[in-house]
Amino acid sequence: MVKLLVGNMSDIDPLGSRKIRHEETEIAVFRLSDGKVLAVENKCPHKGGLLSEGMVCGTAVHCPLHDWKIDLDSGLVQEPDEGCVTTYPVEIDRESGSIFVKL
């Protein structure tokens, strides 16, 4: 298992995001309004829009291209659309505030 350092909690504003890359994989890391941090593949299954540029609403991100809504917990596209993106486990070091994504 690979553990990637994203940065610190203070590096991502609430409802904001950050992109990281590992080899050919680009991952969008989101900080929700409740402080939870979730990570998904940074590509909408519809037309490849960068989810890191989308708007977060609750636990979903809206693709900036065609407004598809993707649940950040499950990676599933919300109805009436269909599809899914890969999700990645996130670990936060409570002492340092460091965020890690596990691959």
C-alpha positions as CSV (number, residue, x, y, z in Angstrom):
1,M,0.0,0.0,0.0
2,V,1.2,3.5,-0.9
3,K,0.5,6.4,1.4
4,L,0.6,9.8,-0.2
5,L,1.0,13.0,1.8
6,V,-1.6,15.6,0.6
7,G,-0.7,18.4,3.0
8,N,-2.2,19.7,6.2
9,M,-5.8,20.3,7.1
10,S,-5.1,24.0,7.0
11,D,-4.0,23.7,3.4
12,I,-7.6,23.0,2.2
13,D,-10.4,25.4,2.9
14,P,-13.8,24.0,4.0
15,L,-15.6,23.0,0.8
16,G,-12.3,23.3,-1.1
17,S,-10.2,20.7,-2.9
18,R,-6.6,19.9,-3.8
19,K,-5.2,17.7,-6.6
20,I,-2.5,15.1,-6.2
21,R,-0.9,12.8,-8.7
22,H,0.6,9.3,-8.3
23,E,2.1,7.9,-11.5
24,E,-0.8,8.1,-14.0
25,T,-3.5,8.6,-11.4
26,E,-4.8,12.1,-10.5
27,I,-6.8,12.3,-7.3
28,A,-9.1,15.1,-6.0
29,V,-9.1,15.5,-2.2
30,F,-12.0,17.4,-0.7
31,R,-12.6,18.9,2.7
32,L,-16.3,19.0,3.6
33,S,-17.9,21.7,5.8
34,D,-17.9,19.3,8.7
35,G,-14.2,18.8,8.5
36,K,-14.3,15.3,6.9
37,V,-11.8,14.7,4.1
38,L,-12.6,12.5,1.1
39,A,-10.7,11.5,-2.0
40,V,-11.9,10.4,-5.4
41,E,-10.5,9.9,-8.9
42,N,-10.3,13.4,-10.4
43,K,-12.3,12.6,-13.6
44,C,-16.0,12.6,-14.1
45,P,-17.1,9.3,-15.8
46,H,-19.3,11.3,-18.3
47,K,-16.9,13.6,-20.2
48,G,-13.8,13.6,-18.0
49,G,-14.4,16.9,-16.2
50,L,-12.0,17.7,-13.4
51,L,-14.0,17.1,-10.2
52,S,-11.4,19.1,-8.2
53,E,-12.9,22.2,-10.1
54,G,-16.5,21.3,-9.2
55,M,-18.7,22.7,-6.4
56,V,-19.1,20.7,-3.2
57,C,-22.6,20.5,-1.8
58,G,-23.1,18.3,1.2
59,T,-21.2,15.1,0.5
60,A,-21.4,15.4,-3.3
61,V,-19.4,17.3,-5.9
62,H,-20.9,18.7,-9.0
63,C,-18.9,18.1,-12.2
64,P,-18.0,21.6,-13.7
65,L,-18.8,20.4,-17.2
66,H,-22.3,19.1,-17.1
67,D,-23.3,19.2,-13.5
68,W,-23.3,15.5,-12.9
69,K,-23.4,14.9,-9.1
70,I,-20.9,12.4,-7.6
71,D,-21.2,11.1,-4.1
72,L,-17.8,11.6,-2.5
73,D,-18.3,8.7,0.0
74,S,-19.3,6.0,-2.5
75,G,-18.1,7.5,-5.8
76,L,-21.5,6.8,-7.3
77,V,-23.1,9.2,-9.8
78,Q,-26.5,10.3,-8.6
79,E,-29.6,9.5,-10.6
80,P,-30.8,10.1,-13.2
81,D,-27.2,9.8,-14.5
82,E,-25.1,6.6,-14.1
83,G,-21.5,5.7,-13.4
84,C,-18.9,5.9,-10.7
85,V,-15.4,7.0,-9.9
86,T,-12.8,5.3,-7.7
87,T,-12.7,6.4,-4.1
88,Y,-9.6,6.3,-1.9
89,P,-9.2,5.9,1.8
90,V,-8.0,9.0,3.7
91,E,-6.0,9.1,6.9
92,I,-5.6,12.2,9.0
93,D,-2.8,12.4,11.6
94,R,-4.7,14.2,14.4
95,E,-1.5,15.5,16.1
96,S,0.0,17.1,13.0
97,G,-3.1,17.6,10.9
98,S,-1.3,15.9,8.0
99,I,-3.6,14.3,5.4
100,F,-2.7,11.1,3.6
101,V,-4.4,9.2,0.8
102,K,-3.9,5.5,0.6
103,L,-3.5,3.7,-2.7
